[in-house]
Amino acid sequence: MSFIKTTAVQDAKGDVREMYERQQREWGYVPNYAKSFSPRPAVMERWGLLLAELRRPLDDRTFELVTVAAALELKHTPCSLAHGNQLKPFFSNGEIRAIVEQQPCDAVTEAEWEMMRFSRKVAADASTITADDVQGLKDHGLSDADVFDIAAAAAGRAFFTKVLDAVGSLPDAGFNAIDADLRTHLIVGKPIDTADDEVMT
């Protein structure tokens, strides 16, 4: 489902087809978010470049934690599912559920909890962030550059999620492959698409 007209997989040509092909190489199918960017494929390309740069200074565990925190606050199911699932190399399903529900979890450090709280606050309303919030991160050993990186990752996620939710993009059916006991905790906004994922030939 989409609130706007998007380019069907079988009709994709030129820049749109190239964008679809890039996304299919990563996912194994053309994800719904790619279709939502089909009116402006150059924006998808530039978002990819920005995302790579936002991610570059962060280790994988930190990036996934602050990203899933922002996605949960933004109530964006596709990103909470995708990045929640990406936490599996670092945490058990039970630990991920505790992270999602902001419940005690010994596997998460105090610095990581502070980073996630900060990321959620950026996503919810960055105007409410104070110097004390930033100092809370520094008290756990983070530098000014680290603070910027977390703020940028959360703010970047807000751009991506708000565009997709605004145009009616649904989480891909492929997310049903995520373990049910984890998946149900990560559906925080729009429901998973009932239509099959499409593959380009």
C-alpha positions in Angstrom: 0.0 0.0 0.0 1.1 3.6 -0.7 -0.6 6.9 -0.5 1.2 8.1 -3.6 1.7 6.6 -7.1 5.0 4.6 -7.2 6.8 2.9 -10.0 5.8 -0.8 -10.3 8.7 -3.2 -10.3 7.9 -4.4 -13.8 7.7 -0.9 -15.2 11.0 0.4 -13.7 13.4 2.0 -16.1 16.5 4.2 -16.0 17.4 5.6 -12.6 14.5 3.9 -10.9 15.4 0.5 -12.2 19.0 1.0 -11.2 17.9 2.0 -7.7 15.5 -1.1 -7.5 18.4 -3.4 -8.6 20.7 -2.0 -5.9 18.1 -2.5 -3.2 17.3 -6.0 -4.5 20.9 -7.0 -4.3 20.9 -6.1 -0.6 17.5 -7.5 0.4 16.8 -10.2 -2.2 13.6 -8.3 -3.3 12.6 -4.7 -4.0 11.6 -3.3 -0.6 8.6 -1.1 -0.2 10.7 1.9 0.9 12.6 1.8 -2.4 9.3 2.0 -4.2 8.3 5.0 -2.1 11.4 6.8 -3.3 10.7 6.0 -7.0 9.3 9.5 -7.7 12.8 10.9 -6.7 15.4 8.1 -7.0 18.2 10.6 -6.6 17.0 11.3 -3.1 17.4 7.6 -2.3 20.9 7.6 -3.7 21.9 10.7 -1.6 20.2 9.2 1.5 22.4 6.1 1.1 25.5 8.3 0.9 24.4 10.3 4.0 23.6 7.1 5.9 27.0 5.6 5.1 28.7 8.7 6.5 26.5 8.9 9.6 27.3 5.2 10.3 31.0 5.4 9.5 32.3 6.6 12.9 30.0 4.3 15.0 30.7 0.7 15.7 28.0 -1.7 14.6 26.6 -2.3 18.1 26.3 1.4 19.0 24.8 2.2 15.6 22.1 -0.4 15.9 21.3 0.5 19.5 20.8 4.2 18.9 19.0 3.6 15.6 16.5 1.2 17.0 15.9 3.5 20.0 15.1 6.4 17.5 13.0 4.1 15.4 11.0 2.9 18.4 10.4 6.5 19.5 9.3 7.4 16.0 7.0 4.4 15.9 8.4 3.3 12.6 7.9 -0.5 12.3 10.2 -1.2 9.3 13.2 0.4 11.0 12.5 -1.1 14.4 12.2 -4.5 12.8 15.2 -4.2 10.6 17.5 -2.7 13.3 16.1 -4.7 16.2 16.9 -7.8 14.2 20.4 -6.5 13.6 21.0 -6.6 17.4 21.0 -10.4 17.3 24.8 -10.8 17.0 25.1 -8.9 20.2 22.1 -9.9 22.3 19.6 -12.7 22.8 16.0 -12.3 21.8 15.1 -11.8 25.5 17.7 -9.1 25.9 16.5 -7.3 22.8 12.9 -7.4 24.1 14.2 -5.8 27.3 15.9 -3.1 25.3 12.8 -2.4 23.3 10.7 -2.2 26.5 13.4 -0.2 28.3 13.6 -2.9 31.0 16.7 -3.8 33.1 19.2 -5.7 31.0 22.6 -6.6 32.3 23.9 -7.0 28.8 23.5 -3.3 28.1 26.1 -0.9 29.7 25.1 2.3 31.5 26.7 4.3 28.7 24.6 2.4 26.1 21.4 3.1 28.0 22.4 6.8 28.2 23.0 6.8 24.4 19.6 5.3 23.7 17.8 7.7 26.0 19.5 10.6 24.2 18.6 9.1 20.8 15.0 8.7 21.8 14.9 12.3 23.0 16.4 13.6 19.7 13.7 11.6 17.8 10.9 12.8 20.1 11.7 16.5 20.3 15.3 17.6 20.0 14.3 21.1 21.3 13.9 19.6 24.8 17.6 18.5 24.9 19.6 20.4 27.4 23.3 20.7 28.3 22.6 18.3 31.1 21.6 15.7 28.6 24.8 16.1 26.7 26.8 16.1 30.0 25.1 12.8 30.8 26.8 11.3 27.8 30.1 12.9 28.6 30.0 11.5 32.1 30.1 8.0 30.5 33.2 8.9 28.6 31.8 10.1 25.3 33.5 12.9 23.4 31.9 15.9 21.7 32.3 14.1 18.4 30.5 11.0 19.9 27.6 13.2 21.0 27.4 14.6 17.5 27.4 11.2 15.9 24.6 9.9 18.1 22.5 13.1 17.4 23.1 12.8 13.7 22.2 9.1 13.5 18.9 9.7 15.4 18.1 12.8 13.3 18.9 11.0 10.1 16.6 8.2 11.1 13.8 10.8 11.7 14.1 12.0 8.1 13.9 8.5 6.6 11.0 7.3 8.8 8.9 10.4 8.5 9.1 10.4 4.7 8.1 6.7 4.5 5.3 7.0 7.0 4.0 10.2 5.3 3.6 8.5 1.9 2.1 5.3 3.3 5.0 2.8 3.0 4.4 -0.5 4.8 6.9 -2.9 6.3 7.9 -5.6 3.9 6.3 -9.0 4.2 9.8 -10.4 4.5 9.9 -9.2 8.1 7.6 -12.1 8.9 10.7 -14.2 8.9 11.9 -12.6 12.1 11.3 -14.8 15.2 7.7 -14.2 16.3 8.6 -13.7 19.9 10.8 -10.8 18.8 8.8 -9.5 15.9 5.7 -8.8 17.9 7.7 -6.4 20.2 9.1 -4.5 17.2 5.8 -3.7 15.4 5.3 -0.2 16.8 3.6 1.6 14.0 2.2 0.5 10.6 1.5 -3.3 10.3 3.5 -5.6 8.1 2.4 -5.7 4.4 0.1 -8.6 3.5 1.3 -8.5 -0.2 4.2 -10.6 -1.2 7.6 -8.9 -1.7 8.3 -8.3 -5.4 11.4 -9.5 -7.2 12.8 -8.0 -10.4 13.7 -10.4 -13.2 
